[in-house]
Amino acid sequence: MAVHNGRGIAAIEYPTGMNQNGDPSQAWIKLKPDGRVDVFAGTSDIGNGSKTIQSQIVAETIGVPYEWITYDNSNTDSSPVCTGTFASRATFVAGKAVEKAAERVRERILEIAGKELEIDPGDLEIVDGEVLAKGAPQKKIAVPDVAAAATWTYGELITGTGAQLKAYSAITDPATGEVDSPPHSAISYAACAAEVEVDDETGTVRVTRLVQVYDVGLAVNPTLVEGQIEGGAIQGLGLGVLEECYPYYPSVEHRGGQFGSYLAPGIEDLPQIDTIIIENPSADGPYGAKGIGEMANNAQPPAIASAVYDAIGVWVTELPITPERVLRALEAKENGAGEPTRDGKTVVFDSELSVNAVSGGGMTFDAA
Amino acid sequence: MKAVGARVPRYDGIEHVTGRTVYVDDVKAPGTLWVKALRSPVDSATMTGLDVSKAESLPGVHAVVTWEDVPLLEYGHLSALGIPADEPLLAKDEVRYKGQPIAVVAAEDEDTARAAVEAISVDFEERPALYDVRKAFDEDAPKVHHWGNWYPHFEGEMDCRQIRKGSVTDAFEQADLIVQGVYRPAAIEHVPLETQVCLVVPEANGRLTIYSCTQALYFSMGVVAAHLQLPLNKLKVVGGTVGGGFGGKVDTATETLCSLLALKSGRPVKWRWTREEEFLCSSTRAPWHMEIADAVTKDGWILGRKMLTLHDSGAYARFSPYGLTKHSFHHTGAYTIPNLEFDGYVVFTNRVPTTAMRGFGVTSVSFATETHLTRVAHELGLDPYEVRLRNANRIGDTSPNRIVYTDPSIVPVVKALAGGMDNELAPEYAAMSREQRSGELLPEHLVGQLGNPEDH
């Protein structure tokens, strides 16, 4: 009886935005008379931080402090269409919509500042809330003064709208899956190494360390992207070793209806997590950002399964890798069962789980 | 100061950590009624004799809604994409999973609502249920769905999502080794701290204000508008701040029924699912059954992949056809495999319908293909980093749908992981980049599959 250490890795990819696209997001922005910025977008913040990310994009694009931004996603009367917060699209797709709206606002500010300064708007830029003449920054007007001039002098509302929509990618040949245009945007890549301890007496798998690499395109907010990556890692750990709605799947019996009978990861399950962020800017995302929210729980389960094999020499390919599954696999190994069948150049694992073993003939799967 | 790239504080962080964020459950409206649902107690049954008259006559009960009260009973989650609807908002003459809603009541308080639910009479004639997707195709399998036991409405009315590329037959003939395996990740619950919750207020001007925890304000508004057959100016969805979703709150689980009850009673109504309802009746991440056979060479090239996926959709389709399609598009993972034969089925079973969850469609296939690739590496006696780097997507490689990759970064990502693990790569692998294939990294079997990155 001993605790065995193992390591495993996995490398993954994940698209940004809805598969096959066709998912619009829109935004509109207006300036208050003192230059403060109101953003209206329909993106629900489900804890992913999209209010923050989109506010940062607006502040950067207009050229004003982040603290000037009020972000309102509270209702469908004032906010335009956003398909929703899923498909890793809140930064990439919806963030692009607010970036476009903010560009319009910046242009309007420059036009009115140009009138006030009697300088061509093309020779002006906005830095930290001030409109400056390029190359002659002593010639300047504060954005609040521009907003005031628009309101009280010119009788104008400084506003801008933006929309992002990538056209639907149709499957032109359902027999092969051929499509008429890229069905994805900005694929992100990630890799994960898991270190585990497996107790061969209790069957417990303890994940002790996760090292993870993510190409995020550009980290709009490094703290939030680290949060997505670390939070996703814990959810991936849950998938790998803890969580299941149906403990005797496919049976529906013995479902857990309370936290006491459904094992979501807790603080005691936390491994050491080391995160390496790579920034390979996307061509289409706001400031080169990609969306990595969802993929953040995809790499851990295969890394953990491989680490368990490395530790104790058995493959558990039904998730989660519970103590019961570990002990049954070890028992099978001891009894000489559980080995793959080898026939010529073909190696077949898990034949007892295959449709070939369970179906009454309605479905089969063969390599040949 | 630069705003993009800065570690600025979370916009609503202080509100969250001091408990002052207003979630749906914090919104109060005078005269609010409580909602409870009658749910199916069985996995599969025909249903007769639904009678709510006793419940309606109980003191304190203001409205009971059944399928007869819904202007458009069936509206699919993917109707906007042209995928037909299959799920009634409330069960009509049969139930297909335990927990399926049959009727909802609005009453003065929770206890009265619960008593009203118990006062509803209905008869069930239980039928054999199907739980195992592997048995769904057998002639003697219990019938789950009026479409059959698997989804039949892919493009061209195909009953299977297919990917075909190159010739797997040739690949398996040429292979030095064929490795086959089965992968079965479990259904899991989203476990948001905030359970499904909704408050609908009928306004004096005839509009409905829907306080919702949806992840998708406009999507949910569209679903409610479709079921109620109302134009969008009659609805105002209020939300945007969600207490955890992870995909489960894209389902519009409560908003439509509460809207119907608010209209029928003329009172604000609120439905807050118990934790037990959240665990047992809300949709889950799907369980998947995946079988893979890879044709590989002794030096670690993947020549071809054959794959079968059975996606356990539960009792209705919801988003599953979308999820399976996404799954199929990513079944080569981050690698270039020139010969492919993928068959995927959305299979119906008598369990709670499954739905989107973080990584939808791809979490499953990443588990299967990555675990399988490490198995392949072990069988070949090769380093798992090196097998990955060799087959990793590069600029100019093509996807299963024949789309040219213009910006893959899997090579630098895997190299960075090796660095992070102090795992020294052999010089030929350490020198690899994401640039277009040439020389030894462009073997015979990949020559014909490259594309021009300028095309996209």
Interface residues (C-beta under 8 A of the other chain):
Chain A: R7 G8 I9 A10 A11 I12 E13 Y14 P15 N19 Q20 G22 G42 T43 S44 D45 I46 G47 G49 K51 T52 S55 Q56 I57 A59 E60 P65 Y66 Y71 N73 S74 N75 T76 D77 S79 V81 C82 T83 G84 T85 F86 A87 D128 I171 P174 A175 T176 G177 E178 V179 P182 P183 H184 A186 I187 S188 Y189 A190 A191 C192 A193 V211 Q212 V213 Y214 D215 L218 A219 V220 N221 P222 T223 L224 G232 Q235 G238 L239 E243 E244 C245 Y246 Y249 P250 S251 V252 R255 G256 G257 Q258 F259 Y262 A264 D274 I276 I278 N280 S282 A283 P286 Y287 G293 E294 M295 A296 N297 N298 A299 P301 P302 A303 A305 S306 Y309 W315 T317 E318 L319 P320 K345 T346 V347 V348 F349 D350 S351 L353 S354 V355 V358 S359 G360 G361 G362 M363 F365 D366 A367 A368
Chain B: M1 K2 A3 V4 G5 A6 R7 V8 P9 R10 Y11 D12 D43 L81 K98 Y131 D132 V133 R134 K135 A136 F137 D138 E139 D140 A141 F154 E155 G156 M158 R161 Q162 I163 R164 K165 F172 A175 D176 L177 I178 V179 Q180 G181 V182 Y183 R184 P185 A186 A187 I188 E189 V191 T214 Q215 A216 L217 Y218 F219 M221 L232 L235 K236 V237 V238 G239 G240 T241 V242 G243 G244 G245 F246 G247 K249 V250 R275 E276 F279 L280 T284 P287 H289 E291 A293 A295 K306 L308 L310 D312 Y322 T325 K326 S328 F329 H330 G333 A334 F342 T349 N350 R351 A356 R358 G359 F360 G361 V362 T363 S366 F367 A368 T369 E370 T371 T374 R375 H378 E379 P384 Y385 R388 A392 N393 P400 N401 R402 I403 Y405 T406 D407 P408 S409 I410 P412 V413 V414 A416 L417 G420 M421 H456
